[in-house]
Amino acid sequence: MDQNLELCPNKLVAYLKKPAEDFTKADIIKFVKGNGIKMLNFRYVGGDGRLKTLNFVINSMKHLDDILTYGERVDGSSLFTFIEATSSDLYVFPRYKTAFVNPFEETPTLDILCAFFTSEGKPLEGSPSHIVKKAHDVLKAKTGFTMEAMGELEYYLFSEVDTIYPIIEQKGYHESHPFSKWGAIRQEAMKVISEMGCHIKYGHAEVGNIINEATEMVQHEIEFRPINIEDAADELVLAKWAIREIAYKYNLEVTFAPKIMIGQAGSGLHIHMRLMKDGKNAIADKKGLTDTAKKLISGLLDMAPSLTAFGNTVPTSYLRLVPHQEAPTRICWGERNRSVLVRIPLGWLGADNLIYEANPNEPKDRNRNIVNNQTMEIRNADGSANVHQLIAGLAVAALHGFEMKNSVKFADKLHISGKEASAVKDLNELPASCWDSADELEKARSVYEKYEIFPKGMISRIIKDLKSYEDKDLNKKIQGNYKILKKLINDYIHCG
């Protein structure tokens, strides 16, 4: 077996002894026959960004072959608001590389993510996975760079207050059991998500510890590894589904909501990105950030107000995006600064001696390559995000940065160093409500519709949906009104 596959937790990869990208229909059938698989689930992401399911009982090899060869038809009007009921049929077709053993079913079951196709057999222009693919294809064609991304998925688990080791509010960062709760749930989720083929970097307890009457609310985070943006989007949706399933199994409530209590840490969905060319990271070199990186930063910052339409999609999103907290409000960037919108974290360049500093007896390796794990992180999005729309939007913003005039100078102008972003004057701000976000998307819609990446009807629908909340000046209206605030938070506790 390829050494790169030896530790892969995906059961199909281990059984077939080949990477998932190389799976064929014959491989899927071989695995089904060799592992007693009795059921098959088609999975796909609807217009609301959530994972959907179609169940099959496998009743013969011919039946299985037919499913994998022809796919199935579904009602598109029930999955996407832009599809009319008068002509709603769509095909869903399995993408073999996404197959995984369902970790929750008692009956041996195989799940496969699907793509949507029209009655003419063409990709559905507004389907989540196709929008990301279109955005990435155009970015690659216009710039020569591929884009990789990874998410930081934050969430809270609710349980009764532990009277023996009560949590300490806002002191949960990287805490261990018993001072942090439900790390075992996080670890089980990490195991399951990895077996589903997702690429996890690590998990840990996060800052947010909240005690509200008899309830402890404990925040956790699972962070992923950089992969191509099409797969990165799929992985985040799968992970949210898996975390909810595991929490439900233990009779726990989990939420990815952006804000569950004023004055306490909210949950973000920070997205890290990098641009690659010929297998090399193009956003940094030995001298630091490259002009390529600054063009990407410029695109992100210039499009930031409208990106909230994909990444901050409920009124409580804007209870998190307030000044003087870690969630950003000002449009700027900087190194290692958690108050900025686009942060440049440590990337290991210039720190290749750590192994010897920590381990003096480690033999020196003169042939060891210098690691370049540099990424850049956009910090405004939260758990309400429509993940595929958000990541496609980030790719559009990246291309916009390359097409902007004087983009490097634009980035330099918005760089801040060693300062709290909310204290810097003359910086533009992110929208303060879904209503404002819709206005920003309307202003920028031509950029998203350029190259026919986002369909015009989809942009119009997103604007309409955001406006329907009628939340303009919401922060002022609810200030001091606990009853309205509590209802608002409860209304969106299970968003995304």
Buried (B, 14 or more C-beta within 10 A) or exposed (E): EEEEBEEBBBBBBBBBEBBBEEBEEEBBBBBBEEEEBBBBBBBBBBBBBEBBEBEBEBEEEEEBBEBBEEBBEBEBBEBBBBBEEEEBEBBBBBBBBBBBBBBEBEEBBBBBBBBBBBEEEEBBBBBBBBBBBBBBBBBBEEBEBBBBBBBBBBBBBBBEEBEEEBBEBBEBBEBEEEBBBBBEBBEBBBBBBBBBBBBBEEBBBBBBBBBEEEEBBBBBBBBBBBBBBBBBBBBBBBBBBBBBBBBEEEEBBBBBBBBBBBEBBBBBBBBBBBBBEEEEBBBBBEEEBBEBBBBBBBBBBBBBBBBBBBBBBBBBBBBBBBBEBEBBBBBBBBBEBBBBBBBBBEBEBEEEEEEEEEEEEEEEEEEEEEEBBBBBBBBBBBBBBBBBBBBBBBBBBBBBBBEBEEBBEBBEEBBBEEEBBBEBEEBBBBBBBBBBBBBBBBEBBEBBBBBEBBBEBBBBBBBEBBBEBEBBEBBEEBEEEEEEBEEBBEEBBEBB
